[in-house]
Amino acid sequence: NPRYSLTTRTLEDCDFAIWAVENPVPYSPKNLGKNVNTAAPEYLPTLTADDQLMLFTRRVIDANVPDGMQDDLFYSLKDNSGDWMPAKSLYGINSSYSEGAASISADGSTLVFTACDLFGKYGPGRWGKGSCDLFIANRTANGWSEPQNMGDSINSGNWESQPSLSADARTVYFIRAAKGQKKDRNQDIYVSTRLKNGAWSKAKKLPSIINTPFREETVQIHPDGVTLYFSSNGHPGMGGLDIFMTRKNENGDWLTPVNLGYPINTGNDENSLMVSTEGELAYFSSNMQGGFGSFDMYSFELYPEARPLPVTYFNGMVYDSLSRKPIGAQFEL
């Protein structure tokens, strides 16, 4: 009975909300400032493992498209003092079509992003399966390679978006929803891994302990490889979309998702959480009062119980011992 199911779900939300408000978690969001945020909407952040590059989506005015606006990808780098520098358009990826909802690999060398069908086209030289598809590009000496559709194992005639790459760029999590459904459509988290031949495996839906008959979205697999953050309105929460975390146990099974609590979650929709590599800082998008207009990017210190497992990151340069010139190399630990 749909009405009984809705009533039961609403009562569970009420019980949780009463408890959560009585037991708030530490939360003090900070606007990332005018170098990142504008009067236009900014959302869906993704970070490299060293937390020195942030990539995000911005909705820009474009008189050449039917709606008068489209999505582009922008990036910002940190300066020596740790502040974000003025954001720039992602040259080589952005086009007169919409590009957004991206994920960048830990080392910044692989990019997966979303492009959507506009009169049957996805951008210059791009083809798609229908609705929104995921595309992949690699960093080269001259910028980015030509983006390629990730293929039938991941994309379909449905809506695929909001990818999250694992640290080694060999696993991708993303959201799929049936094309043309209304706002309250069922959305689920899927996962695909890169095979030895370079192809991607057939995407599989995450188990029902995570996916519900309702909406799951904005997934992040943390660089620790076992902690997953996502938004959902199908688990007990404050109402609307709440942010949850789950973790794989030693057997590789996902544990019951945990609500990040109030006031991180409220009666509004909360989503697009991105947790930094060391786990102490979380980034998200919000249209809360006091910003630069519409949705802005914010950060806050994530309380210890909601942090991922400890992760160590390093970078360096490999060079010829005689000529002292840099050379291409791979390192695995």
N, C-alpha and C positions, 0 to 999 in steps of 0.2 A: 504494500500500500504506500504510494508516494507521499501522501500526507502524513502518515505515521512515521515514515522515514525522516521527513523534513522536521517534524516535531521533535523526534528523538535527537536528531542532530543539533537542533536549536537549543534544547535543554542541556546537552553536553557542553555547547559553547558557553551558555550562561553560567554553568557550574564552574567551568575553567576560568572564565573572565572574573568572576567574583573572587576566586582564589588568587588569580594573578595580580589583580589590583591591590589585594591585601599583602602581597609578597612581591613588590617591584624589584627589578634588577637594575644595577647601575647603568646609566645611559645619559650621555652628554654629547649630542651631535654638534659638529663644527662644520660650517660651510667651507668648501674648498677654495672659495674666493673668485675674484673677477677674472683671473687668468684661465680658469676652467669654465665657470658659469657665466651665462648671458641671459638676456630676456627670453631667449628661445629655450625649449625643453632640452635638457641633457640627462641621459639615463644609461642604464646597462653598462657599468664599468667592467673592465678586465685589466689585469696587471701582469707584468713579467715577474719572475721569481725574485728579482732583486728589488722590487717595488720602486724602480726608478722610472718606469714608463707606464702610464695609464692610457688605455684606449677606451673610448666611449662613443655613444651614438648621440648625435645632435640633429634635431629637426630644423631644417633651413628653408627659407623662402625661395621658391623657384617658380617663376611665372610660366615656365614651359611645360609644367605638368598639370594634369586636370585639377587636382586639389589645391594647387598653388604652393604646396610644400612637399618636401621629400626628406628622407633620412640620409645622412652622411656620417662617416667615421672620422673622428678626430683623435689626436693623441697629445699628451702633455708629458714633458720630462721634468724631473726634479733637478733643481740647481744645487750648488754645494752646501747651501744652508738648509736644504730639505724642503724648500717651497716649490710648488708647482709652477712651471714656466707657462707663458702664453700658449694655448692650444693651437695646433695646426691641423689642417685637413690632411687626410691620409692619401697622399699622392700615389697614383698607380692603381688604387682600388676604387676610389670614388668616381662616379660617373653622373650622367644626367638622370640616372635611375636611382632607386633607393638602395643603399647599402647600410646595414646596421646589425644590431644584436650579434656582436662578434666575440670571439675568444682567441687570445694569443697564447702561444706556448710559453713555458717557463723561461726559455732562452730567447724568446722573441723572434724565432726563425720561422715559425709556422702560424698562419692565420686562418681561422675558419669564421665565416660571416654569413649573414642571411641576405638574400636578394629575392624580391617578390615579382610575380608576374604583372606586367603592365602592358596590356594589349598584346599578350603573347611573347613579350620580350623581357629579358632579365638584365640587360646591359650589353655593352659592345662585345661581340664575340661569345656571348654566354647563352646557353640553352638550359631549359628547366623541365621538370616533370609536371608542373602545375602548382598553383598557389605560391607558397614561399618554399625555397630550397636552400640547402647549405652548400657553400662553395669554399674551396680551399686554395691558398696561395702560399708560396714559400719566399723567404727573403733571399735576394740575390745580391751580387756586387753592385747592381744598378738600381736596386729598389725591390719591387715585388714581381714575382712571376705572374703570368697570365692566369687569373682565377679559373679553376676547373670545378664543374659540378661534381659533388662527391659520389654521384651514381645511384643506381637502383637499390643498392643494399641499405641506403640511408634515406634517400629522397623518394617521394611518391606523389600522387595527385593530391595528397593531403597537405596540411600546413606543417612544415618543419622549420624550427627557429630556435633561438636562444641556446647556442651550443656552449659546451664547456670542455676544453681539452685537458687531458691529464698532463702531468709535468713532462713526461717523455713524448707527448704528442702522438701516442699510439692508441689512445682510447678517447672516444668523444661521447659525451652525454648531450642530449638535446630534448626538445619538447615537440611532440606531435599532436595535432588535433585534426579532426575531420573537417575538410574544406566546407565552407559555407555555413557552419553551425553558428548559432547566436552567441551572445556574450557569455552565457552560462554553459558553454560547451564543455564537454569532457576533454581535458588535456592530460597527457601522461608523459612521464620521463622514459626515454629510451637510451640504450647504450650500444655502441659498436666499437670493435677493436680492429686494428690494422693487422692483416695477415702477413705471413712471411713473404708472399709474392707482391706485397704493397697494396693489395686490394683491401677494402673494408668489409668486415663480416656483416651478415644480415642483422640489422638492428633488432634488439630484443627489448621488450618492455620490462622495466624494473618490477619486482614483485609487489603484491598487494599490500604488504606492510608499509610501502611507500606510496604507490599509486592508489588513488581512490576513484570512485565513479564521478568525481567532480574535477576541479581544476588544480593541476600542478604546473608550476612554471618557474622560470629564472633559476636554473640549476647551476651549482658550482661544485665540481670535484676539486677539493683542496690539493695543493702539491704534496701533502702527506700521502695521497693515494687512497685513503680509506675514509675520510670524513666528507660528507656530502651535505651541502646547504641547499635548500629549495623553499619555494613558497607554495602554499596550498590552502584551499578553503574546505577541504574534505576531512581534515583531522581536527580534533577539538581545539578551538582557538578563541580569539577575541571577537570574531565576526569578520567577514571579508577574507582576504588573503593574509595569512600569517607566515612568518619565516620559521622554518624548522631546521634541525640538524639531525643527521643519523650517521652511524659509523659501522663499518664492517668489523665483525669479530674475527678471531684467529682462524675460523673455518671459512671465512669469506662470505658469511651471511650478514645481511643488513639487520641492524637492531631497530627497535621501535623508535620512530622519530620523536624528538623532543622539541616542544615549542620554546622559542628563545625568550618568551615572557614579555611582560608589560614593564615599561612603556615602549620597548622596541616594537612590539606589536600593539595595535590599537583596533578600534572598530572600523578603521579604514583599511584599504588594501596596502600591504607592505610587501615589497619584492625587490629583486635585483641586488641582493646582498653579495658582496665580494670581500672575502677575508684574505688579508695579506699573508705572505708566506710564513712569517714568524708567528702569526695568529693573534697578535695583540690589537691590531687595528682592522676595523671593518669599514667598507665603503658602501654607500647606497644612494638612491635617488629619491627625492621627496619634493612635494610642492608645499611644504609647510611655510607658514608665514615668516617673513624676514629675509627671504631669498632675493635673487636678482630677477625673478619672474618665472612663472610656470615651474617646471621641475628643475631642481638644482642637484648637484653632487655634494654629498656630505661624508664625513668620516666620524667615527667614534671609537673609543677604547672598548674592546669586547671583553666582557667579564670572564674570568678564568674557566668556569664550568662550560662555557660555550666555545672554547677555543679548540683548534685541531691538535693533533699530535705534534711534538717538536720536530722541526725541519731545519736542516742546515743547508745553506746555499753558498756557493763560491763561484767566482769567475776568474779568468786569467787569459794569458796569451801564450800560444805555442810558437816558437821561433827556431830558425836554423842556428845551430850552435856556432857556425863559422861566419856566415854572412849576417847574422842577427836579424834577418828579415822574417816577418811573420809567415807562417805556413798553415795550410788547412789541416785540421786534425779533429779527432773525436776522442772524448774521454768518458769513461763509464765507471761509476763507483757503485 
